[in-house]
Amino acid sequence: MDSRIKRAKMVDQCMTILFYGIALFFFLLLVGFAGKVIVGGLLGAKPEMFGFSRSGSIGNQVFNTIYLVFISLLVSVPIGVLAGIYLAMYAKPGLVTRFLRTCIETLSSLPSIVVGLFGYLIFLVVLGLSKSLLAGALSISILSLPLITTTTEDAIKGLPEGYYQGSMGLGATKWQTIFHVLLPACLSRIMTGVILAAGRGFGEAAVLLYTTGSGSDLRWNNFSFTSPTSPINVLRPAETLSIQIWNLQTNGQDRALANLSSAVLMILVLAFSIGANVWSRHISKKQAGLEK
C-alpha cells in the first residue's frame, strides 16, 4: 500500500511539473512573439507615422479598426447571447436542435475567405451596399456569432442547477431568472467568448478584402453621417490595420509602417483583452457583494 501511495504521489508531482512547464512554454512564446512584434514595430517608427494623413500614417486605420470591431460586436453579441440562451434554456432535444448545432459548428469552421465571398455576394451584390464599414462589420459578425453562441450556451449549462431552481423557487419567472441570475453568474465566461470574437475581428483581413475597401481619407471636422470622408459614416470605405499591413507587405512598400501597424494591432488586441477581463471581474465581484 505504501509503495502505491508513493508511486501515486510521484506521478502527481511529475504531471504537475509537466503542466507547469507547458503553461510556462506558452507564456514565454506569447511574450516572445508579442515582444518581437511590438518592440520591432515601435523602434522603427517615426512621429509622423502616428498621424491621420491619407498615406504614410496609421491614425485613420486605427480608428477604422476599432470602429469596425465595435459595430460587429454591436450586432453579434446580442444575437449570439440570445441564441445561446435559446439553445441552453428553451431548445428541446431533437432533430431540429441537432441540425441547428451542426449548422453553428459548421459556420464556426468556415474559412474566412469563404465568409468574405459570402459577405460580398449578400451585402454588396444582393443588398446593393458598396464596400464599407457596415458591410465589413456584418461579415465579421458572421464569424463571431458561432463563438459567442456556443460560449453562452456552455456558460449557462455549466452553472450549478441550484441557481435556476433557487430563483424559480423564490417566485421569479424564467426570463427574470435568466437575465437577473444566470447571465450575471456566467458573465466572465461569456466575456471570454466576446474577447475571442473581438480578437478575430481586430486581425481579420481576408473577409475585409471583399467588403470594406481601402479608403482612409477622413476629415475629422466633418461629422455628417452621409459624407464619404466623415469618420462616423458607416457606409464609407474603410482600410483597417490588417488591410494596411496586407497592402504594404504584398506591394513591397513601407516596411517600417507595416511593422508599426502590426505592433499597434497587437497592442489593441492585448489592451482590449485585458480591459474586458478586468471589467468582467469587477462586475462579477460587484454582483457577489465583494466590491461596491
N, C-alpha and C positions, 0 to 999 in steps of 0.2 A: 504493500500500500504506500509506504514511504517513497519507494522508487517511482511510482506512478505520479505522486504529487510533485516530486522534484522534476520529473520529466515534463509534466504539465506546466509548472512554473517556468521552466527553461524555454519551452515552446512559446509561452505567453510573452516572455521577455524578448525573444528573438523576433516575434511578429510585431511587437511594439516598436522595437528598433527599426524594423523594416518599413513600417508605415510612417514613422517619423522621418526616415530617410527619403521616402517617396515625397512626402509633403515638403521637405526641405529642398529637394531637387526642383520641384515645380515652382517653389518660391524663388529660388535663385535663377531659374530660367526666366520667370516673369520679370524679375528685377534687371537681369542682364539685357533682355530684349528691349524692355521699356527704356532702360537707361541709355542703351546704344542709340535708339531712335531719337529720344528726347535730347540728349546731350549733343549728338551729332547734328541734329537739325538746328538747335539753338546756337551752336558755336559758329556755324556758317551764315547766320542771319545778319541782315543789315537793318538799320532802323526804318528805312523806307518800305521794307517788306511787310511791316505791320500796319501799313496804311490802308486806305479804302479807294485807291485809284483803280482804274479799269483794268490795268495789267501790271504785273510786277509786284503785286501785294496779295495779302490773304484776308484782309478785313472783311470784304464782301462775302467771300467764300465761307468764312467762319459764321457770319450771320445767317447765310443761306442754309448751312448745315444744321444749326440749332433750330432755326425756324421750321425746316422740313421735318426734323425729328419730333418737334413739338406738335405739329399738325398731325403727323402719323399716329402719335400716341393719343391725341385727342379723339381720333377715330377708332383705333384698335383697342384701347384699354376698356372703354365702356362695353363694346361689343364682345370682346374676349372674356371679360369678367362675367357678363350676363350669360354667355354661352357656357362658361364653366359652372355657374350656379345651376343652370338648367340640367346639365349632364350629371351633376352631383346630387341634386335635390329633387328633380322632377322627372327626369327621363326614366322610363320603365325598361327593365331588361327585355331585349327582343331584337328582332331583325333590323328594325329601323335604327335603334340606338347603336347596334354594332356597325351598321353601314355608316352612320354619322361619324363614329370614332375612326373608322377606316379612312374616311374622307379627310378628317383632320390630320391623321398621321401621314397620309399621302401628301397633303398640302405642305406639311412641315418639312418634308424631304425633297421637295421640288428644287431643282437648281435655280439659282437666282436669275440666270439669263432667260429661263423659260417664263418666270414670273414677269420679267421685264417685257418680253414679247407679248404676254397676255395683257399686261397693263397698256402697252402700246395699242393693241387691237381694240380693247374695250374702251379705254378712256380717250384715246386720240382718234381712232377710226370710227368707232360706233357712236360714242357720245359727242364727238366733234371738238374735244378740248385740244388746245395747242400744247406743245411741250412747255410744262410749267411746274411750279412748286406743288400745286394741287394734285396734278397727275402723278408726280413722283411720290408724294406723301401717301396717296391712296394705294399705289403699287407697293410701297414699303409696308403699309398696313396689312396687305395680304400675307407677307412674310411673318409679320408679328402676331397675327391672330391665333394661329395654332399653338404657339408657345405660351401666350397668355391664357388661352382657354385651358390647356392641359395643366398648367401650373395652378390655376384657380381651382380646377376640379380636384386635383391631388391634394391641395392645401385644405379644402373643406372636408374631404373624405379622411384626411389624416388627423382631424380633431377627435378628441375623446367623445364618445356618444353622450356623455353626461352634459355637454354643452347644450346640445339640442333638446334633450329630454328635460333638463332643468328649466330652460327657458319656456318650453311649452307647458311644463307643469305649473309655472307661475302665471299662466294665462296669456302669454304672448302669442300673437299669430305667427304663421310660418314666415311671412315676409319680415315681420319685426325680428324674429329670431335670426333670420339670415343676415339682415343688414345691421342689426344692433348687437349681435352676439357672435355669430360665426365669422363674418368678414373681418371685424376688428381683431378677432383672435388669431386669424391666419394672415394678417396684413403683411407681415415681414416676408412670408413665403411668396405671396402674390407679388410683392415688390421685387423679389428675385427674378421672376419672370419678366416684369416690366424692364428691369435693368438689362437683362439679356436681349430683350427685343430692341431697346434703345441702342444698345451697343452695336447690334446688327445694322440698325438704321444709320448710325454715325458712319460706319465703314463701308456701307454698300455702294457699289459702283456700277455693276452690271445692269441692275434694274434701272438706275437713273440715266444711263446712257440712252435709253429708248424713250424716256418720259420727261426729263427735266430740261434738257437743252444745256447750253453752255454760256448763257448770258450772265454777266456780272457787272453791268453798268448801272449803278444805283446812284440816285440823287437823294442825299439824306435830309434835304429840306423839302422834299416832296412826299407827302403822306396821303396822296389820292389812292383810293382803292382800285382805280381803273388804269392808272398810268403805268406804262411798261418799265419805267425807271423808279417806281415807288418801292421802298423796301417792304411795305406791308401788303403789296398786291400779290395774291396767291396764284394769279393766272399769268404771271410773267415767267420767262425762262430763268433758271437759277443754276449756276455752277456751284456745286458743293466742294468741300475739301477733297473728297475721294475722287471726284471727276477731275479736279485740278491736278491732283497727283498723277492720275492716268494720262491726262493730256500732256503734261510736262515730261513724263518719263518716256512715253511712246514716241513723242516728236523730238526727243533729244534736246529739249530747250533748257531752261534754267534749272539745273540740278539742285542748286542751293535752295531755291524757292520750293522745289518739290520736297526736299528734306525738311524744310521748315514746316511745310503743310503737314507732313507725316508726324512731326513732333507735336504740333498743335492739336492734331486729330487725336493722338494718343493721350494728351493731357485732358482733352474734352471728355473722352471716354472714362478715364480714371476719375476725373472730378465728378462726373455725373454718377458713377457707381458709388463712390464714397459718400457723396451728398445724399443720394437716395437711401443708402443703408443707414446713415445717421438719422435721417428724417423718420424712416420706418421704425427704428429702435426707439426714438423719442416718443412716437405716438403709442407704441406698444407699452412702454413704461408708464406713460401718462394714463392709459386706459387701465393699467394694472394698479394704479394708485401709487406708483413709486416716484413720480415726478408731478409737480404742479403745473 
